[in-house]
Each structure stands twice: as structure tokens, then as C-alpha cells.
Amino acid sequence: MTARILPPLVLGVVLLFLIGPFLIIIAASLSAGDTLAFPPQGLSLKWVTKVFTIDSFRESFAMSMFLAVFGTLTALVLGIPAAYALSRYKLPFGETVRTIVSLPIIVPGIIVGLALLRYLVVPFGFNITLALFMAHTALVLPYAVRVVSASLNNLRSDMEEAAVLLGSSRTGAFFRVVMPNIRGGILAAFILGFVTSFNQVPVSLFLSGPGVRTLPIDMLGYMETTYDPSIAALSSLLAFLSIGIVFVAERFLGFSRYV
């Protein structure tokens, strides 16, 4: 009897551990009180609506979306050919290249941000937005290369060779045969890169400037002076946004069928 009860009990504890903080944040965001507290002091949606009235949140959200979307797309444009070369050809320094590509996720983000600030922005006067874009692209690139490489390794190379033997060019075979069969990996790389870029803090902390701040950095600055439930409301909205992205990918793109 104990053996039958234990697995569901462990599963329940794990789910509570994972979902519990999220439920607490949601409850705190619906508080009618003026300070962030749990249990909530009554229920109200006023803090959820207030999030949309704060100008700095709207501006920093737009900046974070720009960096996450276009930084991830740029990383995929660079990472897909790199992953293809590493997976299909025996390059002389293939493992070294893989290690170099992985450095942005191995090296602590605070070091990456400080290095970019010290040796790129300060001496050359780089635009802050451009520096942030380059940093986020570099941070997402390892995920693009590794996830797409995994999809390519699971795809039989003779399918591509068959297309070439039937008269297709190597480029045509790549776009007509390879790309459709690894779209699940590309989608997974995009979602992973988007979430990583959107939630990036250490690098963005060093590269933020007057009028140019990402949403996580803006939320940290807001909490230094204000401790109302609007931060919990914004956190809940961001969590639902992430869940919505995954749901849409599954519902309309058939994510699970290709991964």
C-alpha cells in the first residue's frame, strides 16, 4: 500500500514546489492592499490595470521584446548554418568551434556585460541599444547552435543526398528537405532563446543607460523605490505570456510532433 501511495505523493510535492511560488505571486498581485503581501489583503484587479499605465514598463517591455525577437532571429540566421556545418562536415577544429560558441553560456553573464561595457561601449562609443542587441544575440547563439545541431543529428543525411541525386542543388535540398524536417528544433531554439533573452539580467544591467532599459532591469529599479503589488501583477502577466507562447507553438505549429 505504501509503495502505491508514495509515487503520487512525491509527484504532488514536486508540483507544489514548482507551482507554489507562481500561485503565491498571482494571489499577491490580486491584493487590494497597498503593499506587496501574502495572504492578500482582499481581492482587486487595480494593480493589474496599473501595470499598463506605467510608462517606463511599456517602454522597457517594448525594448525587451525587440531584443528577444530580433536577437533570437539573428542568432538563428547565424546559428543554423553553423550547426549544419558542424553536424554534416568533419571540420578540423569542430570541437574547438563548439566550445567557443558555447562560451557565452559558460562564462557568467556579469563578466560578459562588464567586458562589453569596458572594451566595446566605452572606448568606441557604441550605441547602448546596439550593444544590447549584440550582447543578447551572442547569448542566444549557443542555444540556436546546440538545439539545431541535435535536430540535424537525428535527421538521416541520406534524405538530403537522395534529393541531390534526384537533381536538386545542395542549397535546394537544404531548404526543401532539411529545413522542413528540423523546424521543430528551430522552433525550440527560438522559444528557448526568446525566454533567455527576455529574462536576461546580468548583461543588461551593465549595458542599460538613460532611456534604454530592459523590463527586468526596470522592474529591479522600480522595486528600489516602490513596494506595491504591481510588480507581482507584472510578474504574473509575464508568466502567462510565456505559457501562452508555448501553448500557441504547440497548438498551431505542432511543436511536440517535431521535437
C-alpha angles and dihedrals in degrees: 000000000000091000090056095048098044100069095052089044092052090047090052092051091049092049091048090050092051101039100031098081090046092053091048091053091049091050091048091050090058094053118129091208127097098239133056106263143146128246090041119245096237126316127283140146094216094106092049090054092044091061089068092052097057108097096202091056092052093049095045091045090055090049092049092048091050093050094043097047102038095033090054093045090050090049090052092049088054098034102049095061090043091051091047092052093047093047101042103035133052099234118194092237100024096136091046090052091050090052093049091049090051095052096094090063095039097050113070112260093234089062092048091050094047092047093051091048094048101041104027113025101035102042098036099032094234117187110259093230091051091048091050091049092051092046095050092046091052091048093051096043095081091056091050093050097044099043094045090045090056090053092048092050089055092050115088110241092212089072089065092043090052090055090051091049089052091059105272120133119243089252092047091050090051094053097037101039112016102040097050090049095051098041090109090059091046090051091048090050091050094050092046092047093045094052092044093051096042093052096041112133115160097054094039090050092063096040099046117108142171108317093358113092134136120231097256091051091047090051091052091050092048092053091054090068106019131045104184126130093260089094090055090047092051091047090053092050091051091050091052089047091056091047090048093053092053091045093051091048090052096042102045105021100037093235097177093052093064103037 
